[in-house]
């Protein structure tokens, strides 16, 4: 009797420990107490099946089996009823559609699996091999009762994912639309999220269940889309501003390369944020004491100004030349940007020779103040503006405002700033547009013309 009681207590303790371990988001590879090795031998390589597949679904009739290691997991919520597997030589990744929830508890990353191909359908889709059933002319999910029969789990051959993960750059991952690393486990080092995403949720609720794409960048300016679904367990958490590394599975939608972490612990951004130069122009900067810029010499929609700097410091938008009623000017708006924007336009000036600074403004669809004006004498082009000393002189000007619908009819003479005698040497006057295309919206259109220094 005592022996039976002790066995019951031990069973309850082990079960509770197992369930507690599974509940921990960072412990997805809990070993099983019992595992029966399947009596299956692979007789085809993944490479051979890729060669046999076409752009249209094909029924596979031979009694063949392939093997590989699992690299994905749906436990973190980012992968839904799709299993990503890599060949045992870790060179070719592919995906299997399965109508099986919480598959990550059954098919953990590193788990060896044997996939029976007979009567399944294969296809090359979005650049990679896809395996599943046929439904209405398209490959669909293997029905739940068939999943464990089609995809048998191995007990031996469980591989530590550190031997599967490939450390690559964004440029390597996205080359040839991701061909070299498609559907494989990769880790991108020395990366950070674009500044326009920092502080926002990984998944924007307004996007519904379709998911949210966020740009990830490295210090060369290369970028890749990070995909976060509405079902991700970290969907509501805020995108961090630090740099570091991120692990996940490289996939493709059409020709668009996407990178998807499996769980929050794949996102390892613990280092200081680095600066990425996003400036356009500046190839022919002259520090002058007298000039007027009307923008008439630039083409419409131009964003590159050799004599000035145009910087999408946060977000992907720049000041652009626009034309209306035979007049050209520069314009910026966050309308429909779906991001936070902070955009600078730098005007170089010889502060010793110049006496004053003026410009004209016009607003449109005004729903908040967006324009500030600064000067600086210690800013070096192509460096981070946050390292410079900026003097805010916005209050010295009458910036156009109040046009809630449509655009103001005329430009406003926004006033004249008298340069203090103590301000000398080469420097910049800087226009800063700060708006957001994400709620709460501040999307005012701002136009600037007739910048004058004399």
URKAZI-V289942 format. One record per helix or strand of 2 or more residues. SS is the DSSP state (H for helix, E for strand). FROM is the first residue (numbers start at 1). LEN is the number of residues. If there is no record, write none. Layout:
# URKAZI-V289942
SS,FROM,LEN / SS,FROM,LEN
This chain:
# URKAZI-V289942
H,2,22 / H,46,7 / E,58,2 / E,65,6 / E,82,6 / E,93,6 / H,103,3 / E,112,5 / E,121,5 / E,128,8 / E,138,3 / H,144,7 / E,151,3 / H,161,3 / E,166,3 / H,170,9 / E,185,9 / H,205,6 / E,212,7 / E,223,6 / E,243,11 / E,256,5 / H,264,3 / E,267,5 / E,279,3 / E,291,3 / E,308,7 / E,320,5 / E,327,6 / E,340,11 / E,356,9 / E,371,6 / H,385,3 / E,391,2 / H,394,3 / E,412,7 / E,426,11 / E,445,9
